[in-house]
Amino acid sequence: MAPRKLAAGNWKMNGDLAALAEIETLAKNHAGAGCDILICPPAVLIHPAQAVAGGVVAIGGQDCHAKSAGAHTGDIAATQLRDAGATHVILGHSERRADHGETDADVNAKAQAAHAAGLIAVICVGETEAQRDAGETLNVIATQLAGSIPAGATAANTVIAYEPVWAIGTGRTPTNDQIAEVHALMRQKLEGAIADAAGTRLLYGGSVKPSNAAEIFAIADVDGALVGGASLKASDFGAIITALDAA
């Protein structure tokens, strides 16, 4: 059976209490959506966001520590995200890998912690522009998948998001054939790595917006999107949700 579609929004370091009105609007406008909806706001907004999500919009974190507690100033445990009302957590985003030096092993350890806390891990993979130009994309993606997905991962507790680094926030997107090639590879590589690989949701991320969403969602093995800037406004993200519903 095909995976249930997922529209996920990553607010990154944006938003405040007033911005929660956007989540409330999403919940009101898409209560009957045929896909799952997820917003990952900054950690300080998780609890109040959950309160206005109305059971329609799931709320997630943007990162977690591999440890459940300890002397880790500024970090957040997966159990704390769960306690605040989160159901998901984004792990291994390219901005974390680049800005904080996170390795595949780090992402793997964090995913284990997320699973232990009862969170769904949204594990991100993606190549840089230099790697794409050098023809290394498929090898990079395969290596990141092998190193980042922990033992015990299942279709129920793990989502994979392909985000080509060079397409994030640039307005550029890969061709449909390039997206299809990577998603086909990911589906293949998940065999043996994730229980029910065929049912695991594979998201595309990288400059997804209302104007290109329908075209992207028509590509084989694209089960939704991880959206950045276009998820900050209910009108933009709502149009992407509608496109996913129609796919």
C-alpha positions as CSV (number, residue, x, y, z in Angstrom):
1,M,0.0,0.0,0.0
2,A,1.3,3.5,-0.9
3,P,2.5,5.6,2.1
4,R,0.1,8.3,3.4
5,K,1.3,11.6,2.1
6,L,3.0,14.2,4.4
7,A,3.3,18.0,4.1
8,A,6.0,19.0,6.5
9,G,7.0,22.6,7.3
10,N,10.4,23.6,8.8
11,W,10.2,27.1,10.2
12,K,13.9,27.2,11.0
13,M,14.8,30.2,13.2
14,N,11.6,32.1,12.4
15,G,8.4,32.8,14.1
16,D,7.0,34.1,17.4
17,L,3.8,33.7,19.4
18,A,1.9,35.9,16.9
19,A,2.9,33.5,14.1
20,L,0.9,30.7,15.8
21,A,-2.1,32.2,14.1
22,E,-0.8,30.7,10.9
23,I,-0.9,27.2,12.4
24,E,-4.4,27.9,13.7
25,T,-5.5,28.9,10.2
26,L,-4.0,25.7,8.7
27,A,-5.9,23.6,11.2
28,K,-9.2,25.3,10.4
29,N,-8.7,25.3,6.6
30,H,-7.4,21.7,6.3
31,A,-9.2,19.7,8.9
32,G,-10.4,17.3,6.2
33,A,-7.0,17.0,4.4
34,G,-6.2,13.6,2.9
35,C,-2.5,14.0,3.9
36,D,-0.7,14.5,7.2
37,I,0.4,18.0,8.1
38,L,3.4,18.8,10.2
39,I,4.9,22.1,11.4
40,C,8.3,22.2,13.1
41,P,8.7,25.6,14.7
42,P,11.5,26.8,17.0
43,A,11.6,24.8,20.2
44,V,10.2,27.6,22.3
45,L,7.0,27.5,20.3
46,I,6.4,23.8,20.3
47,H,4.1,23.7,23.4
48,P,1.9,26.7,22.5
49,A,1.8,25.5,18.8
50,Q,0.5,22.2,19.9
51,A,-2.2,23.9,21.8
52,V,-3.6,25.7,18.7
53,A,-3.0,22.8,16.2
54,G,-6.4,21.3,16.9
55,G,-5.3,17.7,16.3
56,V,-5.1,18.6,12.6
57,V,-1.5,19.8,12.4
58,A,1.3,17.7,14.1
59,I,4.0,19.6,15.8
60,G,7.7,18.7,15.7
61,G,11.2,19.8,16.7
62,Q,14.1,20.8,14.5
63,D,16.8,18.8,16.3
64,C,17.4,16.8,19.5
65,H,20.4,15.7,21.5
66,A,21.5,12.0,21.4
67,K,21.4,11.9,25.3
68,S,18.3,11.9,27.3
69,A,19.7,14.4,29.9
70,G,22.9,15.9,31.2
71,A,25.3,18.8,31.1
72,H,24.6,19.9,27.5
73,T,23.8,23.6,27.7
74,G,21.5,24.8,25.0
75,D,20.6,21.4,23.8
76,I,17.2,19.7,23.9
77,A,16.5,16.0,24.6
78,A,14.0,14.0,22.5
79,T,12.1,13.2,25.7
80,Q,11.7,17.0,26.4
81,L,10.4,17.5,22.9
82,R,7.9,14.8,23.4
83,D,6.9,16.2,26.8
84,A,6.2,19.6,25.1
85,G,3.8,18.0,22.7
86,A,6.1,17.2,19.7
87,T,5.4,14.0,17.7
88,H,8.3,14.4,15.2
89,V,11.8,15.8,15.0
90,I,13.9,16.8,12.0
91,L,17.4,15.3,12.1
92,G,20.5,15.7,9.9
93,H,19.2,18.8,8.0
94,S,22.0,20.2,5.8
95,E,22.1,23.4,7.9
96,R,22.8,21.3,11.0
97,R,25.4,19.2,9.1
98,A,27.1,22.3,7.7
99,D,26.8,24.8,10.6
100,H,27.3,22.3,13.4
101,G,29.5,19.7,11.8
102,E,27.0,16.9,12.3
103,T,28.0,13.6,10.9
104,D,26.0,10.6,9.8
105,A,26.9,8.9,13.1
106,D,25.6,11.9,15.0
107,V,22.3,11.8,13.1
108,N,22.1,8.0,13.7
109,A,22.5,8.5,17.5
110,K,19.9,11.3,17.5
111,A,17.5,9.1,15.6
112,Q,17.9,6.3,18.1
113,A,17.1,8.8,20.9
114,A,14.1,10.1,19.0
115,H,12.7,6.6,18.5
116,A,13.3,5.7,22.2
117,A,11.3,8.8,23.1
118,G,8.4,7.9,20.8
119,L,9.1,10.5,18.2
120,I,9.1,10.1,14.4
121,A,12.5,10.9,13.0
122,V,12.5,12.9,9.8
123,I,16.1,12.1,8.6
124,C,17.5,14.5,5.9
125,V,20.0,13.7,3.2
126,G,21.3,15.7,0.3
127,E,24.3,16.6,-1.8
128,T,26.1,19.9,-2.2
129,E,26.4,21.7,-5.5
130,A,30.0,20.6,-5.8
131,Q,29.0,17.0,-5.3
132,R,26.2,17.2,-7.8
133,D,28.6,18.8,-10.4
134,A,31.1,16.0,-9.8
135,G,28.5,13.3,-10.4
136,E,28.7,12.1,-6.8
137,T,25.0,12.6,-5.9
138,L,23.9,9.0,-5.8
139,N,27.0,7.8,-3.8
140,V,26.5,10.7,-1.4
141,I,22.9,9.9,-0.8
142,A,23.6,6.1,-0.4
143,T,26.4,6.8,2.1
144,Q,24.2,9.2,4.2
145,L,21.3,6.8,4.3
146,A,23.5,3.9,5.3
147,G,25.1,5.9,8.1
148,S,22.1,7.9,9.4
149,I,19.4,5.3,9.7
150,P,19.5,3.4,13.0
151,A,18.8,-0.2,13.6
152,G,15.1,-0.7,14.4
153,A,13.9,2.0,12.0
154,T,10.4,1.4,10.6
155,A,8.0,3.1,8.2
156,A,6.1,4.1,11.3
157,N,8.9,5.9,13.1
158,T,11.1,7.2,10.3
159,V,10.6,9.6,7.3
160,I,13.4,10.3,4.8
161,A,13.7,13.8,3.3
162,Y,15.9,14.4,0.2
163,E,17.0,18.0,0.2
164,P,19.7,18.9,-2.3
165,V,21.8,21.5,-0.4
166,W,22.1,23.7,-3.5
167,A,18.3,24.0,-3.9
168,I,17.5,25.1,-0.3
169,G,16.4,28.7,-0.2
170,T,17.9,29.4,-3.6
171,G,14.7,29.2,-5.8
172,R,16.5,26.5,-7.8
173,T,15.2,22.9,-8.0
174,P,16.6,19.8,-9.6
175,T,14.9,18.6,-12.8
176,N,12.0,16.1,-12.4
177,D,14.3,13.4,-13.7
178,Q,17.0,14.2,-11.1
179,I,14.4,14.1,-8.3
180,A,13.0,10.8,-9.6
181,E,16.5,9.3,-9.8
182,V,17.3,10.1,-6.2
183,H,14.0,9.0,-4.8
184,A,14.2,5.7,-6.7
185,L,17.6,5.1,-5.3
186,M,16.4,5.9,-1.8
187,R,13.5,3.4,-2.1
188,Q,15.9,0.8,-3.2
189,K,18.5,1.5,-0.5
190,L,15.8,1.3,2.2
191,E,15.3,-2.3,1.5
192,G,16.8,-4.1,4.5
193,A,17.5,-0.9,6.3
194,I,13.9,-0.1,7.3
195,A,11.0,-2.4,8.1
196,D,8.4,-1.9,5.4
197,A,10.6,0.1,3.1
198,A,7.8,0.4,0.5
199,G,5.6,2.1,3.1
200,T,8.3,4.6,4.2
201,R,7.5,8.2,3.3
202,L,10.1,9.9,1.1
203,L,9.8,13.7,1.0
204,Y,11.4,16.1,-1.3
205,G,12.6,19.5,0.0
206,G,14.4,22.4,-1.6
207,S,12.5,25.5,-2.8
208,V,9.1,23.8,-2.9
209,K,6.4,26.4,-3.4
210,P,2.8,26.6,-4.6
211,S,3.9,27.2,-8.2
212,N,5.9,23.9,-8.5
213,A,4.3,21.7,-5.9
214,A,1.9,19.8,-8.2
215,E,4.7,19.0,-10.7
216,I,7.0,17.7,-7.9
217,F,4.2,15.6,-6.3
218,A,3.5,13.9,-9.6
219,I,7.0,12.3,-9.5
220,A,7.2,8.6,-8.6
221,D,8.2,7.9,-5.0
222,V,7.7,11.5,-3.8
223,D,5.3,11.1,-0.8
224,G,5.3,14.7,0.2
225,A,7.5,17.6,0.9
226,L,9.7,19.2,3.6
227,V,9.1,22.9,3.1
228,G,11.1,25.9,4.4
229,G,10.1,29.5,3.7
230,A,6.8,28.6,2.1
231,S,5.6,27.0,5.3
232,L,5.6,30.2,7.3
233,K,2.4,31.5,5.8
234,A,-0.8,29.5,5.9
235,S,-1.8,30.7,2.5
236,D,1.4,29.4,0.8
237,F,1.6,26.2,2.8
238,G,-2.1,25.6,2.4
239,A,-1.7,25.7,-1.4
240,I,1.1,23.1,-1.2
241,I,-1.2,20.9,1.0
242,T,-3.9,21.2,-1.5
243,A,-1.6,20.2,-4.3
244,L,-0.5,17.2,-2.3
245,D,-4.1,16.2,-1.6
246,A,-4.7,16.2,-5.4
247,A,-1.6,14.2,-6.3
